[in-house]
Amino acid sequence: MPIAAKSAPAISVCVPTYNGCEHLKECLDSIRAQSFKDFEVVICDDQSSDGTIEFARELAHDDDRFRFIPNPRRFGLVGNWNNCIALSRGDWIKFVFQDDLLKPACLEKMQKAAIASNASFVCCQRDFLFAPDVPGDICSHYLESAQRIGAFFAGRSSMPADEYAGQVVAKFRDNFIGEPTCTLLHRSVFERCGMFNPNLIMCCDYEFWNRAGSVTGVTYIPEVLATFRVHSKSTSAENIARRGFRMSLLDWFIVLHDVAYGAGCRALRQASARKYGRHFIGNECRAQALSARRFLAKTKKATPAAGALLQQEWDGVAGLYPRLRWLAAEGLFLDFCGRAQRNFSLHGLKRVVRKIAGLSSPSSK
């Protein structure tokens, strides 16, 4: 007699891993201690070199809710997040990073809140575990972020999509949700809004919250149900140390570009137009492209070796977003025109026109 297939769990706890042995036991122990039991754990390992997936198997060998999936190749940070979602089976997606923790009632309280409010996007407060080597200004950044999130919801338990979009465009660079570990998302959110953007290296969660929340709205639980660990070995810390140009200038160009031109960001684009006028977000995108180009040129002139590395970052993003080059050149031209009104230079005008003439019109992306 054939064995009946096991029904899908209510919640898929997604744990994307990469060289995460150091804190993995605490993380998995916090998942296993949940008061809500109808879940699976999907561990997608991105070709770790420290035996992470073997260690995970050892820690949870007696729990058939755990699934261990070694990626066939390196997917990268965001690619691994998306792979976890794609391979999960539950109606709800609960991310837990390999060095983070959940309070014992986290799954239970978040799902209850979602059902009670008929919500598909839920977030909660989180606290922090700061490693001793984390600088004080970084600690302050995260603590201030937690305060901003509380002020953003201002005692409210939910915020509808149109209001969320308006609040986001008013303070565009603030993350009003937090890290993925403090969210619970229904699978339908990804079906409606797409996945995390793999072209981003740093603000990938922030960008998705803005895109999804402006479509679904957000339910907020003003209780600490998750703990985010901050330490110098995290991907965020490495990006800050090694890829500042990509993270601070080019990633923000991508975010602005998609709000200005992407089909999935229509609600944010409309909210921006209502508040600032329909050309505002496009102008911001052009200004960001120009800032990145100027920083690249300055670095290449001052330190050619470092400039060559930044040029690779620029070329990589420009290959994905051709408007980067076009908008930067357009920004140079407009800036020159503004200066030319005060001090006209025919030679300078010809030089800018020659630069622009070598660029083709940007593609749809």
Secondary structure, DSSP 8 states (H G I E B T S, - for coil): ---------SEEEEEEESS-HHHHHHHHHHHHT-S---EEEEEEE---SS-HHHHHHHHTTT-TTEEEEE-SS--HHHHHHHHHHHH--SSEEEE--TT-EE-TTHHHHHHHHHHHHT-SEEEEEEEEEE-TTS-HHHHHHHHHHHHHHHHHHTT-SEE-HHHHHHHHHHTTT--SS--GGGEEEEHHHHHHH----TT-SSTHHHHHHHHHHHHH-EEEEEEEEEEEEE-TTSHHHHHHHH-HHIIIIIHHHHHHHHHHH-GGGHHHHHHHHHHH-TTHHHHHHHHHHHHHHHHHHHHHHH-HHHHHHHHHHHHHHHHH-THHHHHHHHHHHHHHHHHHTTS--HHHHHHHHHHHHTS------
